[in-house]
Every structure is written in structure tokens, then in C-alpha cells.
């Protein structure tokens, strides 16, 4: 389905198509990254995928985050593509937060989508192997930024900022200098590097389970105020310690999935799925945590949760919660929602 179809939908039914749209975007990006030399007008295709991503995020950022994180945790197209999609989406969101000029925003997102094009197959292999990388794999990892840059040049990418960013995306830029005082390449490298590490930490691999988003953010922003990264702090403020699409344990013992952010930082709307005894609830139970008990006790890695979700139902529940008048929001906590 083409993204322009989004403009034609005016009611709740449009949310029925969101999962399919995200799935189509992921599968299309997979083909692009797996066989780039066989793609006609590679640059044009990347621009199309970028516009598609923008349309989906602009349409509903909470639904976008939910579906993106869920797809990344259960991806069937390969780690490399799901990682690229998570990074591209978060870079788009961060570009808006930092009010980047259009040329920097475009370079950042397109670099996020293509930065690992020099090791797509290897990245998928690494995600599926339990043993540490071999010496040959380590060499390939170390050289992939420049290899990715070379491939993009062969594919007739001529945007210097995009190319430079891909070529140095693993460089560590000092966090002591404010972003606004950095040159464009270093500023974007800082943003991309933080998001790249965050996305890698929350993604499961055979050698380790994905961390919870809370652990990942703590790793990024550090424990001391003076050590915190400007990008990490904005990331937390924008998507939350527990973004839509991630799992949490509540202080009543339930395991829940986060559906939407709220106007109170890190107090999202969640839906209980399992009770304290790990029994499946017959119907998800909505809780706007900003309105009192229950509260979030801890974030959970996807591998710690053994429940299958109906994503269309969950997106609709999130929309339902978001459209309730504030004076009736408390009632949601006692109103089970149908799975069908």
C-alpha cells in the first residue's frame, strides 16, 4: 500500500492499515539493503522510503513507536534491516526535536538507513550466532563504515554530508561540546552514534537477550549528571524511558505493554497482559499510569515476555485511551478492552 493512502483515511479504520504499512516498509527496505547493486535509482528509492517513514511517524508518533519497537523485537526480515528502521525512525524524531535544517535532517535519516550497507549479511549473521565475532568478522566490523561509504558512492550517492556521516558513524565525538557548537558532520555523528548504540542494546541477539529500554538509556546517559549526553537526554524526554511498544512490570505484579506516551514524562498508558502469577488475562486492561496506581515498577526485555500480541488491537486501544476526555481517564483502569 502506498503511503499516499494515509491521506484518504479519516476515521479509526485507518489504524487497521498501519501495521501493514510498517511491515511493507520493513520488507521493502530489506530488499534495498540486501541487494543494493540490483536496485534501479538507489538514491530515489531511499528518498521514497524516507518519505514513507516520515508519513507514518507524522500520522501518529505513538502508534509508529509501538509498531516499530514491536517489529524490531520480532523481525522476520533480519536484524540489519530492523536495526536500520529503528535508527531511521528515531533519527527522524530527534531531528525534529533538535530543529535540524532540512539538509541535515535528510542526511541524518538516510545515513541511518544505509550506514551498515557494507555489512548487511554479516550483521544478520552476527545477530544469529552465539559465539563472539571471529578475527575476520572483527576486521569487517571495523572497516564497514568506509566500505558502506564506498558502496554508496558506487550507487551514485553524491550528498557529501550523507557520505561523510556514513563513513565516520562509529567515531566517538566528545560529549563535552554542546551540539550547537559542533560542525554539521560531528553534530550528526553524535546524534546517530547515540541512537545506533541505543537501538543495538535493546535488540535481542543469540549471544544475549536485548536489554530493557531503561537499562539501555541508563547506559547511554550515564549515572552522573555531568556525564549525561545531550542526545540521550532528549531521547529519554521524547520517547520516554519506556516507549510505546516496550514491556513493563507494574507494581501490582502485572506485565503490561506500553501503548502511548502521556503529557507526564515517563508515565505512559499501558495495557496489562499477564497477572502477577504470569497468567494471561482474558482481555487487556488499560492503565493510564499518570493518574495513579498501578505504576511502572521496571522495564522488561522482550525475551522476558511470553505473550503474543494482536498489534491492531493494541494500536486501537492506544488510540481509544488517547481520545478519552481527561476527566474520564481514570475509568479506563477499570474497563477491560476486547481483544477482537
LINTA-V217711 format. One line per field, one symbol per residue. ss: DSSP state (a for helix, b for strand, c for the rest). Layout:
ss: ???
This chain:
ss: ccaaaaaacccaaaaaaaaaaaaaaaaaaaaaaacaaacccaaaaaaaaaaaaaaaaaacaaaaaaaaaaaaacccccaaaaaaaaaaaaaaaaaaaccccaaaaaaaaaaaaaccaaaaaaaaaaaaccccccaaaaaaaaaaaaaaaaaaaacccccaaaaaaaacccccccccccaaaccaaaaaaaaaaaaaaaaaaaccbccbccccaaaaaaaaacccaaaccaaaaaaaaaacccccccbbbbccccbbbbbbccccccccbbbbbbcccccbbbbbbbbbaaaccccbbbbbcaaaccccccaaaaaaaaaaaacccaaaaaaaaacbbccc
